[in-house]
Amino acid sequence: MTLGSSIAAELFTDEGVSGAKESRPALNRLMTMVENNEVEQVIVFSFSRFARSTSHLLKGLKTFKEKNTRFISITVMPNSA
């Protein structure tokens, strides 16, 4: 995968919102950007920072794969390519 001519990063945080919720404002905004092909990769500290349930994680990984968005977990391998 080649990166575009510029690199931009944005931090998505849902302060005060339980990570157990599948619908969170910043997460929803991120996933909308993924759906619109505006994101090349998502980097998280661990899977649990993205999704607490296996089903929610798998749903997100499926979306990333369909949209060719790389998902990287810093502390948990494997990473998608």
C-alpha positions as a LaTeX table, in Angstrom:
\begin{tabular}{lrrr}
\hline
Residue & $x$ (\AA) & $y$ (\AA) & $z$ (\AA) \\
\hline
Met1 & 0.00 & 0.00 & 0.00 \\
Thr2 & 1.32 & 3.40 & $-0.90$ \\
Leu3 & 0.49 & 6.48 & 1.06 \\
Gly4 & $-0.77$ & 9.64 & $-0.55$ \\
Ser5 & 1.39 & 12.69 & $-1.06$ \\
Ser6 & 0.47 & 14.08 & 2.34 \\
Ile7 & $-0.01$ & 12.51 & 5.72 \\
Ala8 & $-2.68$ & 13.71 & 8.10 \\
Ala9 & $-3.63$ & 12.28 & 11.44 \\
Glu10 & $-6.69$ & 12.79 & 13.56 \\
Leu11 & $-7.30$ & 11.58 & 17.09 \\
Phe12 & $-10.77$ & 10.15 & 17.73 \\
Thr13 & $-11.73$ & 10.01 & 21.40 \\
Asp14 & $-15.02$ & 9.49 & 23.16 \\
Glu15 & $-14.34$ & 10.95 & 26.57 \\
Gly16 & $-16.81$ & 9.84 & 29.19 \\
Val17 & $-18.57$ & 7.36 & 26.88 \\
Ser18 & $-18.34$ & 3.65 & 27.64 \\
Gly19 & $-16.26$ & 1.67 & 25.16 \\
Ala20 & $-18.85$ & $-1.08$ & 25.48 \\
Lys21 & $-21.26$ & 1.01 & 23.39 \\
Glu22 & $-21.15$ & 0.31 & 19.66 \\
Ser23 & $-22.45$ & 3.79 & 18.89 \\
Arg24 & $-20.13$ & 6.54 & 20.10 \\
Pro25 & $-19.86$ & 10.01 & 18.54 \\
Ala26 & $-16.16$ & 9.93 & 17.59 \\
Leu27 & $-16.27$ & 6.26 & 16.57 \\
Asn28 & $-19.32$ & 6.94 & 14.40 \\
Arg29 & $-17.50$ & 9.85 & 12.75 \\
Leu30 & $-14.44$ & 7.63 & 12.12 \\
Met31 & $-16.52$ & 4.85 & 10.60 \\
Thr32 & $-18.36$ & 7.34 & 8.36 \\
Met33 & $-14.99$ & 8.56 & 7.12 \\
Val34 & $-13.93$ & 4.94 & 6.49 \\
Glu35 & $-17.17$ & 4.30 & 4.57 \\
Asn36 & $-16.46$ & 7.41 & 2.47 \\
Asn37 & $-12.92$ & 6.17 & 1.69 \\
Glu38 & $-11.37$ & 9.12 & 3.55 \\
Val39 & $-9.16$ & 6.95 & 5.80 \\
Glu40 & $-6.17$ & 4.86 & 4.72 \\
Gln41 & $-5.41$ & 3.36 & 8.11 \\
Val42 & $-6.65$ & 3.22 & 11.68 \\
Ile43 & $-4.14$ & 2.78 & 14.51 \\
Val44 & $-5.30$ & 1.81 & 18.00 \\
Phe45 & $-3.45$ & 0.98 & 21.19 \\
Ser46 & $-5.34$ & $-2.30$ & 21.52 \\
Phe47 & $-8.43$ & $-3.95$ & 20.08 \\
Ser48 & $-10.30$ & $-3.12$ & 23.30 \\
Arg49 & $-9.88$ & 0.61 & 22.60 \\
Phe50 & $-11.85$ & 0.14 & 19.39 \\
Ala51 & $-14.43$ & $-2.47$ & 20.40 \\
Arg52 & $-15.17$ & $-4.40$ & 23.56 \\
Ser53 & $-17.23$ & $-7.21$ & 22.01 \\
Thr54 & $-15.95$ & $-9.70$ & 19.48 \\
Ser55 & $-18.95$ & $-9.13$ & 17.21 \\
His56 & $-18.37$ & $-5.36$ & 17.15 \\
Leu57 & $-14.66$ & $-5.87$ & 16.44 \\
Leu58 & $-15.37$ & $-8.31$ & 13.60 \\
Lys59 & $-17.94$ & $-5.94$ & 12.09 \\
Gly60 & $-15.39$ & $-3.12$ & 12.12 \\
Leu61 & $-12.63$ & $-5.32$ & 10.66 \\
Lys62 & $-14.99$ & $-6.40$ & 7.87 \\
Thr63 & $-15.70$ & $-2.76$ & 7.03 \\
Phe64 & $-11.98$ & $-1.94$ & 7.03 \\
Lys65 & $-11.27$ & $-4.85$ & 4.70 \\
Glu66 & $-14.08$ & $-3.87$ & 2.32 \\
Lys67 & $-12.83$ & $-0.28$ & 2.21 \\
Asn68 & $-9.13$ & $-1.22$ & 1.98 \\
Thr69 & $-8.44$ & 0.55 & 5.27 \\
Arg70 & $-5.49$ & $-0.82$ & 7.18 \\
Phe71 & $-6.19$ & $-1.57$ & 10.86 \\
Ile72 & $-3.21$ & $-1.60$ & 13.20 \\
Ser73 & $-3.26$ & $-2.54$ & 16.87 \\
Ile74 & $-0.07$ & $-1.45$ & 18.63 \\
Thr75 & $-0.21$ & $-4.09$ & 21.37 \\
Val76 & $-2.14$ & $-6.94$ & 19.77 \\
Met77 & $-1.16$ & $-8.70$ & 16.57 \\
Pro78 & $-1.95$ & $-9.58$ & 13.82 \\
Asn79 & $-2.51$ & $-6.45$ & 11.78 \\
Ser80 & $-4.59$ & $-6.37$ & 8.64 \\
Ala81 & $-2.97$ & $-5.40$ & 5.37 \\
\hline
\end{tabular}
